[in-house]
Each structure stands twice: as C-alpha cells, then as structure tokens.
C-alpha cells in the first residue's frame, strides 16, 4: 500500500544497500524514493495498523478452548466467546484485520 511509504525522510530506516535499484528495493518489500538527498532512498514501510476482531461467521471459527469451557476462562486466554450456535466452537480465536 502506497500510504505505508509516507515516512518522514529523517525517520526512514534503511532497507537496502548502496546503489540498490528502485525495482530491486520494491521486490524485497521496501519503499523507494530518491527525491531527498542524504537519507535512505530504499527504506522500510510503516507498519500496518491491525486490530483483532471476533469472526461473525460461526462456521469459520477456529477452536481456542475445550468442550465445556466457561466464558471467563476463554476470555482469560485472549479468545472470543459466543455460546451459540450448537455444533461450532464457542471459544475461538480472533482474526487480525487491517484497519
């Protein structure tokens, strides 16, 4: 994503080697901008902002507990708890999505 390359030039973290081409820099997952002298031109992108969500589809749940687990025990493990419907895990892992 382009917006992840909007890094203040003085805060750029070098990601390549001297003389790296724009194509090679991008190929290794980095940003390239040669418009500012004496700062890295090939640099690391900003971290993506992510958040944890409990999946809405009960059939896509990935089990995080054991049969009969209580809500408090499940949330203490850092997982989602929904005691419905029958036949799917009630204690299940979050999904990580980009904000």
Biopython code that builds the backbone (N, CA, C, O; Angstrom):
import numpy as np
from Bio.PDB.StructureBuilder import StructureBuilder

atoms = [
    (1, "UNK", "N", (0.844, -1.194, 0.000)),
    (1, "UNK", "CA", (0.000, 0.000, 0.000)),
    (1, "UNK", "C", (0.883, 1.249, 0.000)),
    (1, "UNK", "O", (1.840, 1.355, 0.767)),
    (2, "UNK", "N", (0.541, 2.173, -0.866)),
    (2, "UNK", "CA", (1.324, 3.398, -1.022)),
    (2, "UNK", "C", (1.450, 4.189, 0.268)),
    (2, "UNK", "O", (2.530, 4.698, 0.570)),
    (3, "UNK", "N", (0.364, 4.307, 1.043)),
    (3, "UNK", "CA", (0.379, 5.150, 2.238)),
    (3, "UNK", "C", (1.402, 4.662, 3.262)),
    (3, "UNK", "O", (1.836, 5.437, 4.114)),
    (4, "UNK", "N", (1.790, 3.399, 3.192)),
    (4, "UNK", "CA", (2.784, 2.885, 4.134)),
    (4, "UNK", "C", (4.186, 3.389, 3.818)),
    (4, "UNK", "O", (5.111, 3.189, 4.606)),
    (5, "UNK", "N", (4.349, 4.041, 2.669)),
    (5, "UNK", "CA", (5.656, 4.578, 2.303)),
    (5, "UNK", "C", (5.762, 6.064, 2.636)),
    (5, "UNK", "O", (6.804, 6.673, 2.394)),
    (6, "UNK", "N", (4.716, 6.649, 3.179)),
    (6, "UNK", "CA", (4.771, 8.055, 3.589)),
    (6, "UNK", "C", (5.468, 8.142, 4.935)),
    (6, "UNK", "O", (4.825, 8.214, 5.982)),
    (7, "UNK", "N", (6.787, 8.134, 4.891)),
    (7, "UNK", "CA", (7.621, 8.187, 6.090)),
    (7, "UNK", "C", (8.438, 9.475, 6.011)),
    (7, "UNK", "O", (9.025, 9.776, 4.972)),
    (8, "UNK", "N", (8.477, 10.238, 7.112)),
    (8, "UNK", "CA", (9.295, 11.453, 7.163)),
    (8, "UNK", "C", (10.733, 11.067, 6.809)),
    (8, "UNK", "O", (11.280, 10.140, 7.405)),
    (9, "UNK", "N", (11.363, 11.772, 5.837)),
    (9, "UNK", "CA", (12.706, 11.362, 5.384)),
    (9, "UNK", "C", (13.706, 11.103, 6.510)),
    (9, "UNK", "O", (14.460, 10.132, 6.441)),
    (10, "UNK", "N", (13.731, 11.943, 7.543)),
    (10, "UNK", "CA", (14.694, 11.750, 8.641)),
    (10, "UNK", "C", (14.390, 10.497, 9.466)),
    (10, "UNK", "O", (15.253, 10.018, 10.201)),
    (11, "UNK", "N", (13.168, 9.964, 9.349)),
    (11, "UNK", "CA", (12.787, 8.778, 10.133)),
    (11, "UNK", "C", (12.862, 7.492, 9.318)),
    (11, "UNK", "O", (12.444, 6.435, 9.792)),
    (12, "UNK", "N", (13.381, 7.568, 8.115)),
    (12, "UNK", "CA", (13.480, 6.367, 7.275)),
    (12, "UNK", "C", (14.494, 5.388, 7.846)),
    (12, "UNK", "O", (15.567, 5.775, 8.309)),
    (13, "UNK", "N", (14.131, 4.111, 7.804)),
    (13, "UNK", "CA", (15.037, 3.039, 8.211)),
    (13, "UNK", "C", (15.551, 2.361, 6.948)),
    (13, "UNK", "O", (14.764, 1.858, 6.146)),
    (14, "UNK", "N", (16.852, 2.346, 6.774)),
    (14, "UNK", "CA", (17.452, 1.781, 5.572)),
    (14, "UNK", "C", (17.026, 0.331, 5.380)),
    (14, "UNK", "O", (17.005, -0.457, 6.325)),
    (15, "UNK", "N", (16.688, -0.005, 4.139)),
    (15, "UNK", "CA", (16.167, -1.334, 3.856)),
    (15, "UNK", "C", (16.984, -2.015, 2.761)),
    (15, "UNK", "O", (16.802, -3.206, 2.506)),
    (16, "UNK", "N", (17.868, -1.284, 2.121)),
    (16, "UNK", "CA", (18.604, -1.863, 1.000)),
    (16, "UNK", "C", (20.096, -1.768, 1.196)),
    (16, "UNK", "O", (20.603, -1.876, 2.312)),
    (17, "UNK", "N", (20.789, -1.566, 0.100)),
    (17, "UNK", "CA", (22.243, -1.436, 0.111)),
    (17, "UNK", "C", (22.580, -0.280, -0.825)),
    (17, "UNK", "O", (21.754, 0.084, -1.662)),
    (18, "UNK", "N", (23.771, 0.308, -0.708)),
    (18, "UNK", "CA", (24.125, 1.438, -1.578)),
    (18, "UNK", "C", (23.985, 1.062, -3.049)),
    (18, "UNK", "O", (24.502, 0.035, -3.489)),
    (19, "UNK", "N", (23.283, 1.902, -3.803)),
    (19, "UNK", "CA", (23.130, 1.667, -5.237)),
    (19, "UNK", "C", (22.004, 0.724, -5.617)),
    (19, "UNK", "O", (21.875, 0.380, -6.792)),
    (20, "UNK", "N", (21.178, 0.288, -4.661)),
    (20, "UNK", "CA", (20.055, -0.606, -4.978)),
    (20, "UNK", "C", (19.110, 0.104, -5.953)),
    (20, "UNK", "O", (18.892, 1.311, -5.852)),
    (21, "UNK", "N", (18.560, -0.656, -6.887)),
    (21, "UNK", "CA", (17.624, -0.066, -7.851)),
    (21, "UNK", "C", (16.236, 0.012, -7.233)),
    (21, "UNK", "O", (15.933, -0.696, -6.273)),
    (22, "UNK", "N", (15.392, 0.882, -7.792)),
    (22, "UNK", "CA", (14.016, 1.003, -7.312)),
    (22, "UNK", "C", (13.294, -0.340, -7.437)),
    (22, "UNK", "O", (12.560, -0.743, -6.534)),
    (23, "UNK", "N", (13.510, -1.032, -8.567)),
    (23, "UNK", "CA", (12.831, -2.310, -8.795)),
    (23, "UNK", "C", (13.247, -3.348, -7.758)),
    (23, "UNK", "O", (12.404, -4.060, -7.211)),
    (24, "UNK", "N", (14.550, -3.432, -7.489)),
    (24, "UNK", "CA", (15.040, -4.405, -6.505)),
    (24, "UNK", "C", (14.533, -4.053, -5.110)),
    (24, "UNK", "O", (14.157, -4.936, -4.340)),
    (25, "UNK", "N", (14.523, -2.766, -4.790)),
    (25, "UNK", "CA", (14.041, -2.310, -3.487)),
    (25, "UNK", "C", (12.583, -2.730, -3.280)),
    (25, "UNK", "O", (12.222, -3.256, -2.227)),
    (26, "UNK", "N", (11.754, -2.491, -4.296)),
    (26, "UNK", "CA", (10.330, -2.847, -4.194)),
    (26, "UNK", "C", (10.154, -4.362, -4.149)),
    (26, "UNK", "O", (9.263, -4.871, -3.470)),
    (27, "UNK", "N", (11.022, -5.085, -4.887)),
    (27, "UNK", "CA", (10.920, -6.549, -4.929)),
    (27, "UNK", "C", (11.115, -7.152, -3.541)),
    (27, "UNK", "O", (10.524, -8.184, -3.225)),
    (28, "UNK", "N", (11.948, -6.506, -2.702)),
    (28, "UNK", "CA", (12.180, -7.041, -1.356)),
    (28, "UNK", "C", (11.197, -6.453, -0.334)),
    (28, "UNK", "O", (11.378, -6.602, 0.874)),
    (29, "UNK", "N", (10.139, -5.774, -0.848)),
    (29, "UNK", "CA", (9.067, -5.307, 0.033)),
    (29, "UNK", "C", (9.324, -3.965, 0.691)),
    (29, "UNK", "O", (8.716, -3.649, 1.714)),
    (30, "UNK", "N", (10.223, -3.170, 0.114)),
    (30, "UNK", "CA", (10.543, -1.876, 0.717)),
    (30, "UNK", "C", (10.045, -0.730, -0.153)),
    (30, "UNK", "O", (9.569, -0.939, -1.269)),
    (31, "UNK", "N", (10.161, 0.473, 0.371)),
    (31, "UNK", "CA", (9.748, 1.684, -0.329)),
    (31, "UNK", "C", (10.970, 2.315, -0.983)),
    (31, "UNK", "O", (12.089, 2.189, -0.484)),
    (32, "UNK", "N", (10.743, 3.005, -2.117)),
    (32, "UNK", "CA", (11.851, 3.679, -2.793)),
    (32, "UNK", "C", (11.438, 5.093, -3.145)),
    (32, "UNK", "O", (10.403, 5.314, -3.774)),
    (33, "UNK", "N", (12.268, 6.059, -2.727)),
    (33, "UNK", "CA", (12.036, 7.459, -3.063)),
    (33, "UNK", "C", (13.390, 8.153, -3.046)),
    (33, "UNK", "O", (14.008, 8.324, -1.996)),
    (34, "UNK", "N", (13.836, 8.551, -4.238)),
    (34, "UNK", "CA", (15.178, 9.124, -4.373)),
    (34, "UNK", "C", (15.149, 10.652, -4.416)),
    (34, "UNK", "O", (16.114, 11.274, -4.861)),
    (35, "UNK", "N", (14.053, 11.262, -3.958)),
    (35, "UNK", "CA", (13.915, 12.718, -4.103)),
    (35, "UNK", "C", (14.630, 13.515, -3.014)),
    (35, "UNK", "O", (14.838, 14.717, -3.175)),
    (36, "UNK", "N", (15.009, 12.870, -1.908)),
    (36, "UNK", "CA", (15.659, 13.595, -0.814)),
    (36, "UNK", "C", (17.093, 13.086, -0.671)),
    (36, "UNK", "O", (17.301, 11.899, -0.417)),
    (37, "UNK", "N", (18.093, 13.973, -0.831)),
    (37, "UNK", "CA", (19.479, 13.510, -0.699)),
    (37, "UNK", "C", (19.854, 13.233, 0.761)),
    (37, "UNK", "O", (19.211, 13.735, 1.682)),
    (38, "UNK", "N", (20.872, 12.451, 0.953)),
    (38, "UNK", "CA", (21.470, 12.097, 2.257)),
    (38, "UNK", "C", (20.521, 11.486, 3.279)),
    (38, "UNK", "O", (20.716, 11.643, 4.484)),
    (39, "UNK", "N", (19.490, 10.786, 2.799)),
    (39, "UNK", "CA", (18.672, 9.901, 3.646)),
    (39, "UNK", "C", (18.499, 8.614, 2.840)),
    (39, "UNK", "O", (18.673, 8.631, 1.622)),
    (40, "UNK", "N", (18.160, 7.497, 3.494)),
    (40, "UNK", "CA", (17.982, 6.251, 2.722)),
    (40, "UNK", "C", (16.908, 6.414, 1.635)),
    (40, "UNK", "O", (15.823, 6.932, 1.898)),
    (41, "UNK", "N", (17.222, 5.969, 0.427)),
    (41, "UNK", "CA", (16.249, 6.002, -0.655)),
    (41, "UNK", "C", (15.416, 4.730, -0.667)),
    (41, "UNK", "O", (14.257, 4.745, -1.080)),
    (42, "UNK", "N", (16.004, 3.638, -0.215)),
    (42, "UNK", "CA", (15.281, 2.373, -0.085)),
    (42, "UNK", "C", (15.075, 2.172, 1.411)),
    (42, "UNK", "O", (16.038, 1.996, 2.158)),
    (43, "UNK", "N", (13.822, 2.199, 1.844)),
    (43, "UNK", "CA", (13.558, 2.208, 3.288)),
    (43, "UNK", "C", (12.344, 1.355, 3.640)),
    (43, "UNK", "O", (11.521, 1.021, 2.787)),
    (44, "UNK", "N", (12.261, 1.016, 4.917)),
    (44, "UNK", "CA", (11.184, 0.146, 5.401)),
    (44, "UNK", "C", (9.853, 0.884, 5.412)),
    (44, "UNK", "O", (9.795, 2.055, 5.785)),
    (45, "UNK", "N", (8.773, 0.198, 5.000)),
    (45, "UNK", "CA", (7.448, 0.818, 5.080)),
    (45, "UNK", "C", (6.984, 0.922, 6.526)),
    (45, "UNK", "O", (7.503, 0.235, 7.406)),
    (46, "UNK", "N", (6.002, 1.789, 6.763)),
    (46, "UNK", "CA", (5.403, 1.880, 8.098)),
    (46, "UNK", "C", (4.643, 0.589, 8.359)),
    (46, "UNK", "O", (4.149, -0.057, 7.435)),
    (47, "UNK", "N", (4.558, 0.227, 9.628)),
    (47, "UNK", "CA", (3.805, -0.973, 9.992)),
    (47, "UNK", "C", (2.325, -0.761, 9.686)),
    (47, "UNK", "O", (1.797, 0.339, 9.852)),
    (48, "UNK", "N", (1.669, -1.819, 9.241)),
    (48, "UNK", "CA", (0.229, -1.751, 9.023)),
    (48, "UNK", "C", (-0.462, -1.655, 10.369)),
    (48, "UNK", "O", (-0.011, -2.241, 11.353)),
    (49, "UNK", "N", (-1.555, -0.915, 10.407)),
    (49, "UNK", "CA", (-2.368, -0.888, 11.622)),
    (49, "UNK", "C", (-3.339, -2.057, 11.522)),
    (49, "UNK", "O", (-4.063, -2.203, 10.537)),
    (50, "UNK", "N", (-3.340, -2.879, 12.555)),
    (50, "UNK", "CA", (-4.234, -4.032, 12.556)),
    (50, "UNK", "C", (-5.047, -4.040, 13.839)),
    (50, "UNK", "O", (-4.659, -3.439, 14.841)),
    (51, "UNK", "N", (-6.167, -4.722, 13.795)),
    (51, "UNK", "CA", (-6.966, -4.889, 15.005)),
    (51, "UNK", "C", (-7.495, -6.313, 15.034)),
    (51, "UNK", "O", (-7.625, -6.972, 14.002)),
    (52, "UNK", "N", (-7.797, -6.768, 16.242)),
    (52, "UNK", "CA", (-8.353, -8.109, 16.409)),
    (52, "UNK", "C", (-9.869, -8.009, 16.399)),
    (52, "UNK", "O", (-10.438, -7.130, 17.046)),
    (53, "UNK", "N", (-10.524, -8.897, 15.672)),
    (53, "UNK", "CA", (-11.983, -8.944, 15.676)),
    (53, "UNK", "C", (-12.416, -10.391, 15.871)),
    (53, "UNK", "O", (-11.705, -11.324, 15.500)),
    (54, "UNK", "N", (-13.588, -10.557, 16.456)),
    (54, "UNK", "CA", (-14.175, -11.888, 16.578)),
    (54, "UNK", "C", (-14.952, -12.161, 15.293)),
    (54, "UNK", "O", (-15.854, -11.397, 14.952)),
    (55, "UNK", "N", (-14.621, -13.233, 14.573)),
    (55, "UNK", "CA", (-15.307, -13.503, 13.306)),
    (55, "UNK", "C", (-16.807, -13.668, 13.503)),
    (55, "UNK", "O", (-17.248, -14.290, 14.469)),
    (56, "UNK", "N", (-17.594, -13.108, 12.580)),
    (56, "UNK", "CA", (-19.052, -13.204, 12.676)),
    (56, "UNK", "C", (-19.576, -14.561, 12.231)),
    (56, "UNK", "O", (-20.556, -15.057, 12.787)),
    (57, "UNK", "N", (-18.935, -15.167, 11.233)),
    (57, "UNK", "CA", (-19.412, -16.446, 10.709)),
    (57, "UNK", "C", (-19.058, -17.573, 11.673)),
    (57, "UNK", "O", (-17.883, -17.899, 11.843)),
    (58, "UNK", "N", (-20.080, -18.177, 12.310)),
    (58, "UNK", "CA", (-19.789, -19.235, 13.293)),
    (58, "UNK", "C", (-19.036, -20.420, 12.692)),
    (58, "UNK", "O", (-18.332, -21.133, 13.407)),
    (59, "UNK", "N", (-19.180, -20.636, 11.373)),
    (59, "UNK", "CA", (-18.555, -21.804, 10.758)),
    (59, "UNK", "C", (-17.111, -21.538, 10.344)),
    (59, "UNK", "O", (-16.433, -22.444, 9.860)),
    (60, "UNK", "N", (-16.631, -20.303, 10.528)),
    (60, "UNK", "CA", (-15.218, -20.032, 10.234)),
    (60, "UNK", "C", (-14.406, -19.956, 11.525)),
    (60, "UNK", "O", (-13.229, -19.599, 11.498)),
    (61, "UNK", "N", (-15.033, -20.291, 12.655)),
    (61, "UNK", "CA", (-14.339, -20.215, 13.943)),
    (61, "UNK", "C", (-13.243, -21.264, 14.056)),
    (61, "UNK", "O", (-13.395, -22.398, 13.601)),
    (62, "UNK", "N", (-12.134, -20.862, 14.673)),
    (62, "UNK", "CA", (-11.040, -21.802, 14.949)),
    (62, "UNK", "C", (-10.983, -21.984, 16.460)),
    (62, "UNK", "O", (-10.794, -21.025, 17.208)),
    (63, "UNK", "N", (-11.149, -23.222, 16.894)),
    (63, "UNK", "CA", (-11.278, -23.551, 18.307)),
    (63, "UNK", "C", (-10.098, -23.052, 19.131)),
    (63, "UNK", "O", (-8.939, -23.192, 18.739)),
    (64, "UNK", "N", (-10.420, -22.461, 20.292)),
    (64, "UNK", "CA", (-9.393, -21.915, 21.182)),
    (64, "UNK", "C", (-9.528, -22.516, 22.580)),
    (64, "UNK", "O", (-8.739, -22.208, 23.473)),
    (65, "UNK", "N", (-10.521, -23.365, 22.764)),
    (65, "UNK", "CA", (-10.761, -23.876, 24.112)),
    (65, "UNK", "C", (-10.943, -25.378, 24.123)),
    (65, "UNK", "O", (-10.326, -26.105, 23.345)),
    (66, "UNK", "N", (-11.801, -25.828, 25.020)),
    (66, "UNK", "CA", (-12.106, -27.250, 25.154)),
    (66, "UNK", "C", (-13.604, -27.359, 25.399)),
    (66, "UNK", "O", (-14.235, -26.372, 25.776)),
    (67, "UNK", "N", (-14.189, -28.541, 25.193)),
    (67, "UNK", "CA", (-15.627, -28.675, 25.445)),
    (67, "UNK", "C", (-15.975, -28.263, 26.875)),
    (67, "UNK", "O", (-15.316, -28.684, 27.826)),
    (68, "UNK", "N", (-17.007, -27.444, 27.020)),
    (68, "UNK", "CA", (-17.456, -27.023, 28.342)),
    (68, "UNK", "C", (-16.692, -25.846, 28.928)),
    (68, "UNK", "O", (-16.913, -25.499, 30.088)),
    (69, "UNK", "N", (-15.804, -25.222, 28.169)),
    (69, "UNK", "CA", (-15.047, -24.075, 28.687)),
    (69, "UNK", "C", (-16.011, -22.942, 29.046)),
    (69, "UNK", "O", (-17.001, -22.716, 28.350)),
    (70, "UNK", "N", (-15.717, -22.247, 30.119)),
    (70, "UNK", "CA", (-16.549, -21.125, 30.568)),
    (70, "UNK", "C", (-16.067, -19.834, 29.900)),
    (70, "UNK", "O", (-14.905, -19.724, 29.509)),
    (71, "UNK", "N", (-16.967, -18.870, 29.775)),
    (71, "UNK", "CA", (-16.663, -17.603, 29.107)),
    (71, "UNK", "C", (-15.446, -16.925, 29.727)),
    (71, "UNK", "O", (-14.572, -16.439, 29.010)),
    (72, "UNK", "N", (-15.385, -16.890, 31.069)),
    (72, "UNK", "CA", (-14.291, -16.191, 31.736)),
    (72, "UNK", "C", (-12.944, -16.845, 31.432)),
    (72, "UNK", "O", (-11.945, -16.167, 31.188)),
    (73, "UNK", "N", (-12.943, -18.170, 31.454)),
    (73, "UNK", "CA", (-11.720, -18.928, 31.160)),
    (73, "UNK", "C", (-11.268, -18.662, 29.713)),
    (73, "UNK", "O", (-10.076, -18.529, 29.438)),
    (74, "UNK", "N", (-12.230, -18.590, 28.813)),
    (74, "UNK", "CA", (-11.944, -18.349, 27.401)),
    (74, "UNK", "C", (-11.372, -16.948, 27.193)),
    (74, "UNK", "O", (-10.360, -16.790, 26.510)),
    (75, "UNK", "N", (-12.007, -15.937, 27.772)),
    (75, "UNK", "CA", (-11.530, -14.563, 27.576)),
    (75, "UNK", "C", (-10.190, -14.357, 28.273)),
    (75, "UNK", "O", (-9.391, -13.529, 27.834)),
    (76, "UNK", "N", (-9.931, -15.095, 29.352)),
    (76, "UNK", "CA", (-8.624, -15.010, 30.014)),
    (76, "UNK", "C", (-7.519, -15.514, 29.088)),
    (76, "UNK", "O", (-6.378, -15.062, 29.175)),
    (77, "UNK", "N", (-7.859, -16.450, 28.203)),
    (77, "UNK", "CA", (-6.898, -16.953, 27.218)),
    (77, "UNK", "C", (-6.729, -15.963, 26.065)),
    (77, "UNK", "O", (-5.890, -16.167, 25.187)),
    (78, "UNK", "N", (-7.527, -14.891, 26.067)),
    (78, "UNK", "CA", (-7.449, -13.898, 24.995)),
    (78, "UNK", "C", (-8.259, -14.260, 23.769)),
    (78, "UNK", "O", (-7.967, -13.793, 22.668)),
    (79, "UNK", "N", (-9.283, -15.093, 23.953)),
    (79, "UNK", "CA", (-10.088, -15.539, 22.819)),
    (79, "UNK", "C", (-11.507, -14.977, 22.882)),
    (79, "UNK", "O", (-11.897, -14.347, 23.865)),
    (80, "UNK", "N", (-12.264, -15.217, 21.823)),
    (80, "UNK", "CA", (-13.662, -14.777, 21.723)),
    (80, "UNK", "C", (-14.564, -15.858, 22.303)),
    (80, "UNK", "O", (-14.239, -17.044, 22.241)),
    (81, "UNK", "N", (-15.694, -15.448, 22.867)),
    (81, "UNK", "CA", (-16.647, -16.429, 23.392)),
    (81, "UNK", "C", (-18.055, -16.055, 22.960)),
    (81, "UNK", "O", (-18.528, -14.952, 23.232)),
    (82, "UNK", "N", (-18.725, -16.993, 22.278)),
    (82, "UNK", "CA", (-20.145, -16.840, 21.952)),
    (82, "UNK", "C", (-20.786, -18.212, 22.084)),
    (82, "UNK", "O", (-20.436, -19.146, 21.362)),
    (83, "UNK", "N", (-21.729, -18.324, 23.016)),
    (83, "UNK", "CA", (-22.320, -19.628, 23.348)),
    (83, "UNK", "C", (-23.473, -19.989, 22.414)),
    (83, "UNK", "O", (-24.543, -20.386, 22.874)),
    (84, "UNK", "N", (-23.266, -19.857, 21.144)),
    (84, "UNK", "CA", (-24.244, -20.262, 20.139)),
    (84, "UNK", "C", (-23.541, -20.237, 18.799)),
    (84, "UNK", "O", (-22.502, -19.583, 18.714)),
    (85, "UNK", "N", (-23.997, -20.874, 17.766)),
    (85, "UNK", "CA", (-24.971, -21.964, 17.786)),
    (85, "UNK", "C", (-24.319, -23.269, 18.223)),
    (85, "UNK", "O", (-23.115, -23.328, 18.473)),
    (86, "UNK", "N", (-25.133, -24.307, 18.310)),
    (86, "UNK", "CA", (-24.603, -25.622, 18.672)),
    (86, "UNK", "C", (-23.758, -26.157, 17.514)),
    (86, "UNK", "O", (-23.980, -25.806, 16.355)),
    (87, "UNK", "N", (-22.797, -27.003, 17.843)),
    (87, "UNK", "CA", (-22.022, -27.688, 16.808)),
    (87, "UNK", "C", (-20.826, -26.919, 16.278)),
    (87, "UNK", "O", (-20.154, -27.381, 15.355)),
    (88, "UNK", "N", (-20.545, -25.742, 16.850)),
    (88, "UNK", "CA", (-19.351, -24.977, 16.465)),
    (88, "UNK", "C", (-18.625, -24.584, 17.742)),
    (88, "UNK", "O", (-19.236, -24.569, 18.811)),
    (89, "UNK", "N", (-17.327, -24.264, 17.660)),
    (89, "UNK", "CA", (-16.615, -23.838, 18.879)),
    (89, "UNK", "C", (-17.233, -22.567, 19.469)),
    (89, "UNK", "O", (-17.548, -21.626, 18.741)),
    (90, "UNK", "N", (-17.402, -22.549, 20.790)),
    (90, "UNK", "CA", (-17.918, -21.357, 21.472)),
    (90, "UNK", "C", (-16.771, -20.460, 21.913)),
    (90, "UNK", "O", (-16.944, -19.253, 22.074)),
    (91, "UNK", "N", (-15.602, -21.055, 22.105)),
    (91, "UNK", "CA", (-14.401, -20.297, 22.452)),
    (91, "UNK", "C", (-13.487, -20.398, 21.236)),
    (91, "UNK", "O", (-13.053, -21.490, 20.869)),
    (92, "UNK", "N", (-13.194, -19.250, 20.609)),
    (92, "UNK", "CA", (-12.487, -19.292, 19.333)),
    (92, "UNK", "C", (-11.549, -18.099, 19.190)),
    (92, "UNK", "O", (-11.697, -17.081, 19.865)),
    (93, "UNK", "N", (-10.578, -18.255, 18.290)),
    (93, "UNK", "CA", (-9.540, -17.246, 18.081)),
    (93, "UNK", "C", (-10.072, -16.013, 17.365)),
    (93, "UNK", "O", (-11.018, -16.085, 16.581)),
    (94, "UNK", "N", (-9.434, -14.871, 17.655)),
    (94, "UNK", "CA", (-9.684, -13.635, 16.918)),
    (94, "UNK", "C", (-9.147, -13.790, 15.505)),
    (94, "UNK", "O", (-8.326, -14.666, 15.235)),
    (95, "UNK", "N", (-9.616, -12.937, 14.609)),
    (95, "UNK", "CA", (-8.980, -12.748, 13.311)),
    (95, "UNK", "C", (-8.312, -11.388, 13.349)),
    (95, "UNK", "O", (-8.826, -10.463, 13.979)),
    (96, "UNK", "N", (-7.185, -11.252, 12.692)),
    (96, "UNK", "CA", (-6.494, -9.967, 12.633)),
    (96, "UNK", "C", (-6.807, -9.347, 11.273)),
    (96, "UNK", "O", (-6.583, -9.962, 10.231)),
    (97, "UNK", "N", (-7.330, -8.119, 11.300)),
    (97, "UNK", "CA", (-7.673, -7.430, 10.057)),
    (97, "UNK", "C", (-6.968, -6.079, 10.011)),
    (97, "UNK", "O", (-6.661, -5.489, 11.047)),
    (98, "UNK", "N", (-6.717, -5.598, 8.798)),
    (98, "UNK", "CA", (-6.117, -4.271, 8.642)),
    (98, "UNK", "C", (-7.168, -3.214, 8.908)),
    (98, "UNK", "O", (-8.322, -3.349, 8.502)),
    (99, "UNK", "N", (-6.748, -2.139, 9.608)),
    (99, "UNK", "CA", (-7.683, -1.041, 9.872)),
    (99, "UNK", "C", (-7.807, -0.164, 8.643)),
    (99, "UNK", "O", (-8.548, 0.819, 8.658)),
]
sb = StructureBuilder()
sb.init_structure("model")
sb.init_model(0)
sb.init_chain("A")
sb.init_seg("    ")
for serial, (resi, resn, name, xyz) in enumerate(atoms, 1):
    if name == "N":
        sb.init_residue(resn, " ", resi, " ")
    sb.init_atom(name, np.array(xyz, "f"), 0.0, 1.0, " ", f" {name:<3s}", serial, name[0])
structure = sb.get_structure()
